């Protein structure tokens, strides 16, 4: 069975009324298979790349498309709420803000189910760092058993059902059978992740959509701008002082900023329970099979776990 057929059948089985729509490859595939949706795109003040790609494809497919333009002060004001929902001070929080504002809008529109492209990058080699992993096949197998996404917890907060077609067992099983050299491959002299996924829908979506570069939510939405703004709130002296005060391996000032909100909103970091290991970054409990701490975002070397 062809990959396009498998994905199309799963999408039709997991029908949805709304889609968090970046205009990236994954959500574009979900949109082209099910165009009778409300597509929501989030961006921070100035137009990011997601605006261009999402508008282009929404026009091509003639789908209902709503833009949620977020002001900087709005985004910063919602950081404590997102940290409280996720119980995390992971530096990936700008990505989570995109999901938060998208689902908030869906809720305000009276929509109770929203689809996301979660899982595609993990299964089909979409992240740029994957091309440098020697044993990529086993890496993908490993993460396929430990995938979790902030959209699920944020969805619970808004009482919205999150639909993740790429997380369907049939797609996961099919993806694990695909050789890694068909997931990361050269096209016109350039290396692309998700090569086989791109080829599967090459005759269905415009070339601009199919062969676009992978971009994290925070970049495409413009939320990455928050990192510099937040870092300027903490002086070098304060950062050095608080690194000694707290037993946390902070990556940067932004990480400290999120942690202090976490302390206020959540409190102490949960210590390891029976059959858990301790995170080297913050001391939180982690599943024995995990290599990413959900509390602080610390990433362990998966090969040694």
C-alpha positions in Angstrom: 0.0 0.0 0.0 1.3 3.5 -0.9 2.1 6.0 1.9 -0.4 8.6 0.4 -3.2 6.0 0.5 -2.5 5.1 4.1 -2.4 8.7 5.3 -5.5 9.6 3.3 -7.5 6.8 4.8 -6.4 7.6 8.3 -7.2 11.3 7.9 -10.7 10.4 6.6 -11.1 8.1 9.5 -10.1 10.8 12.0 -12.3 13.5 10.6 -11.9 17.1 12.0 -13.6 20.5 11.7 -10.6 22.6 12.5 -6.8 22.5 11.9 -3.9 24.4 13.5 -2.5 25.4 10.1 1.1 26.6 9.7 1.2 26.1 6.0 4.1 23.6 6.5 4.2 20.3 4.8 2.4 18.3 7.5 -0.6 20.6 8.1 -0.8 21.2 4.3 -1.2 17.5 3.8 -4.0 17.4 6.4 -5.7 20.4 4.7 -5.5 19.0 1.2 -7.1 15.7 2.2 -9.8 17.4 4.3 -10.4 20.9 2.9 -13.8 21.4 4.5 -12.3 22.9 7.7 -11.6 26.1 9.5 -7.8 26.6 9.3 -6.2 28.7 12.1 -2.8 30.3 11.7 -1.1 32.1 14.6 1.6 34.8 14.2 3.3 37.3 16.4 2.7 40.9 15.2 4.9 41.0 12.1 4.1 38.5 9.4 6.3 35.3 9.7 6.8 32.7 7.1 3.7 30.8 8.2 1.6 33.7 7.0 2.9 33.5 3.5 2.6 29.7 3.1 -0.7 29.3 4.9 -2.4 32.2 2.9 -1.0 30.7 -0.3 -2.4 27.2 0.3 -5.7 28.4 1.8 -6.3 30.3 -1.4 -5.2 27.3 -3.5 -7.6 25.0 -1.6 -10.3 27.6 -1.1 -10.5 26.8 2.6 -11.8 28.9 5.4 -8.7 30.5 6.9 -8.5 32.7 10.1 -5.4 34.5 11.2 -4.7 35.1 14.9 -2.3 38.0 15.2 -0.8 38.0 18.7 0.7 41.1 20.3 4.0 40.8 22.1 2.5 41.9 25.4 -0.3 39.4 25.0 2.2 36.6 24.5 4.2 37.5 27.5 1.1 37.8 29.7 0.0 34.3 28.8 3.4 32.6 29.6 2.4 31.9 33.3 -0.8 30.3 32.2 0.9 28.1 29.6 3.5 27.1 32.2 0.8 26.3 34.7 -1.1 24.1 32.1 2.0 22.2 31.0 3.7 22.1 34.4 6.9 22.8 32.6 9.6 25.5 32.1 11.0 23.8 28.9 12.7 26.5 26.7 10.4 25.3 23.8 7.7 27.4 25.3 7.4 29.8 22.3 6.2 26.9 20.3 3.6 26.1 23.0 2.3 29.7 22.9 1.5 29.2 19.2 -0.6 26.1 20.1 -2.2 28.0 23.0 -3.4 30.9 21.0 -4.6 28.7 18.2 -6.7 26.5 20.5 -8.0 29.5 22.4 -9.3 31.0 19.1 -10.9 27.6 18.2 -12.6 27.6 21.6 -13.9 31.1 21.1 -15.3 30.1 17.7 -17.2 27.2 19.4 -15.1 24.5 17.8 -14.6 21.4 20.0 -12.1 19.4 17.9 -8.9 20.5 16.3 -6.3 18.6 14.3 -2.5 19.0 14.4 0.4 17.7 12.4 2.0 16.3 15.6 4.2 13.2 15.0 5.1 13.6 11.4 8.6 15.1 12.0 9.4 12.4 14.5 8.4 9.5 12.2 9.6 10.8 8.9 12.9 12.4 9.8 11.7 16.0 9.6 14.1 17.6 12.1 17.4 19.0 10.8 19.5 17.3 13.5 18.2 13.9 12.4 20.5 13.8 9.4 23.5 13.7 11.7 22.2 10.7 13.8 24.2 7.5 12.8 21.5 5.0 14.0 18.5 7.0 12.9 16.3 3.9 12.4 16.6 2.9 16.1 16.3 6.6 17.2 12.9 6.9 15.3 11.8 3.5 16.7 12.6 4.8 20.2 10.9 8.1 20.0 7.8 6.5 18.4 7.2 4.8 21.7 7.6 8.0 23.7 5.9 10.7 21.7 3.9 13.3 23.6 2.9 16.8 22.6 1.9 20.0 24.5 -1.2 20.2 22.3 -2.8 17.4 24.2 -2.5 19.2 27.6 -3.5 22.6 26.2 -6.4 20.9 24.5 -7.6 19.4 27.8 -7.4 22.9 29.3 -9.7 24.3 26.7 -11.9 21.2 26.6 -11.0 20.6 23.0 -10.4 17.2 21.4 -7.0 17.1 19.8 -6.9 14.9 16.6 -3.4 13.8 15.6 -3.7 11.7 12.3 0.1 11.1 12.1 -0.1 9.5 15.6 -2.5 6.8 14.4 -1.1 3.4 15.0 -1.4 2.4 11.4 0.7 5.4 10.2 3.3 4.8 12.9 3.6 1.1 12.0 3.8 2.0 8.3 6.4 4.7 8.9 8.6 2.4 10.9 8.9 0.1 7.9 10.2 2.8 5.6 14.0 2.9 5.3 15.7 6.0 6.7 17.4 6.7 3.4 13.9 7.3 2.0 13.1 9.7 4.8 16.2 11.9 4.5 17.4 12.3 0.9 18.7 14.8 -1.6 16.5 16.7 -4.0 18.0 19.0 -6.6 21.3 18.9 -4.6 19.7 19.8 -1.3 19.1 17.4 1.7 15.4 17.2 2.7 13.8 15.5 5.7 10.4 13.8 5.1 11.5 13.1 1.5 9.1 10.2 1.0 6.3 12.2 2.5 7.0 15.1 0.1 7.2 12.7 -2.9 3.9 11.0 -1.9 2.0 14.3 -2.2 4.1 15.9 -4.9 1.3 15.8 -7.5 -1.3 17.0 -5.0 0.3 20.1 -3.5 2.1 23.1 -5.1 5.9 22.7 -5.4 6.3 25.7 -3.1 4.6 23.8 -0.3 6.1 20.4 -1.0 9.8 21.6 -1.1 9.7 24.3 1.6 12.2 24.0 4.4 11.3 22.7 7.8 10.7 25.5 10.3 9.7 25.2 14.0 6.5 26.8 15.1 8.3 29.5 16.9 10.1 30.6 13.8 7.3 30.4 11.3 4.9 32.2 13.7 7.5 34.8 14.7 7.3 33.8 18.4 11.0 33.4 18.5 11.2 37.2 18.8 10.1 36.7 22.5 13.4 35.0 23.4 15.4 38.2 23.0 12.7 40.3 24.7 12.6 38.0 27.7 16.4 37.7 28.0 16.7 41.5 28.3 14.6 41.3 31.4 17.4 39.7 33.3 20.9 41.2 33.8 24.1 39.3 33.5 24.8 39.7 37.2 21.3 38.5 38.2 21.7 35.5 35.9 25.1 34.5 37.4 23.7 35.0 41.0 20.6 32.9 40.4 22.5 30.1 38.7 24.2 29.6 42.1 20.9 30.0 44.0 18.9 27.4 42.1 19.9 23.7 41.6 19.0 23.9 37.9 21.2 23.6 34.8 19.9 26.7 33.1 20.5 27.0 29.4 20.2 30.8 29.3 18.4 33.7 30.9 15.1 32.8 29.2 15.2 29.4 30.9 15.7 31.1 34.3 12.7 33.4 33.5 10.5 30.5 32.8 11.7 28.6 35.9 10.9 31.5 38.3 7.3 31.6 36.9 7.2 27.8 37.3 8.2 28.2 41.0 5.4 30.7 41.5 2.7 28.9 39.6 3.6 25.2 40.3 6.0 25.1 43.2 8.7 22.5 43.8 10.0 20.2 41.0 8.5 16.7 41.4 11.1 14.3 42.6 11.6 10.8 41.0 9.1 8.2 42.0 9.6 4.5 42.2 10.7 3.1 38.8 11.7 6.6 37.6 15.2 8.1 36.9 16.3 11.6 37.9 16.7 14.4 35.3 20.3 15.7 35.3 19.0 19.1 34.4 16.5 19.8 37.2 16.2 16.6 39.4 12.7 15.9 38.2 11.4 12.3 37.8 11.5 10.9 34.3 10.3 7.6 32.9 13.1 5.1 32.5 12.6 5.0 28.8 12.5 8.8 28.3 15.4 11.0 27.1 13.6 14.3 27.3 12.6 15.9 30.6 9.1 17.3 30.4 9.7 19.6 33.3 12.8 21.5 32.3 13.4 20.3 28.7 16.8 18.7 29.4 17.7 16.2 26.6 19.7 13.1 27.4 21.7 11.0 25.0 19.1 8.5 23.9 21.7 5.8 23.0 22.8 5.5 26.7 19.3 5.1 28.1 
